[in-house]
Amino acid sequence: MDQTGDTAPIIRIQGLHKWFGDFHVLQGIDLDVTKGERIVICGPSGSGKSTLIRCINRLEDHQKGSIVVDGIELTTDIKNIEAVRAEVGMVFQHFNLFPHLTILENLALGPIWVRKTPKKEAEEAAMYFLEKVHIAEQAYKYPGQLSGGQQQRVAIARSLCMKPKVMLFDEPTSALDPEMVKEVLEVMIQLAQEGITMLVVTHEMGFAKSVAHRVLFMDFGQVVEQNTPVDFFDHPRHERTKLFLSQILH
């Protein structure tokens, strides 16, 4: 699908602006993401982090600038939007599982409908990914019978069933009890080790230190600072970054 060759970034964001009414939520974002890169995006509430990654699969539309994902520009063209969404998995704070479907059915649904995968093949793939997130024994249960941490692992597996080129995570652990956070982060660390391109909005700084190639700090709709985890945490350059880190690193 990428006509631009392997050297091109898998995601290229240039001059991105987004408004909600009069609120200028994204103010001229530039970001290139290379294939296999893992980026953690952090920053205070309302800084535009979630809006940024929601623009990458057009859950939010942008008013200025451009977003190109794997050679396809995101515009109002429905075909382009569908093509990008087929390649970009997204995991939200809340699991968004269908309560009336079993875990296995939740996972098989996307490949059957979007990729036209035969049911048996889709279910085999679903079991494979449920094993990957260490939850295969729950395949025939319903979401309401699982803990929050288990449901979030199911949501991750569901995205993986679509074999995405990019995974977006929007604060995937923020709605979980503390003891469930670890099990979800362990699955994400395992994914990272397999080389999938990941953009993760999170306050889990331990995860950022151990997994990210790059950490971005956003404030007031702008990328204030970005660096390797070592330099970001040990040698922050901007006062806003230093203040933020002092508040979240106890």
Buried (B, 14 or more C-beta within 10 A) or exposed (E): EBEEEEEBBBBBBEEBBBBEEEEBBBBBBEBEBBBBBBBBBBBBEBBBBBBBBBBBBBBBEBEEBEBBBBBBEBBEEEEBBEBBBBBBBBBBBBBEBEEEBBBBBBBBBBBBEEBEBEEEEBBEBBBBBBEBBBBBEBBEBBBEEBBBBBBBBBBBBBBBBBBBBBBBBBBBBEBBEEEBBEBBBBBBEEBBEEEBBBBBBBBBBEBBBEBBBBBBBBBBBBBBBBBEBEEBBEEBEEEBBEEBBEEEEE
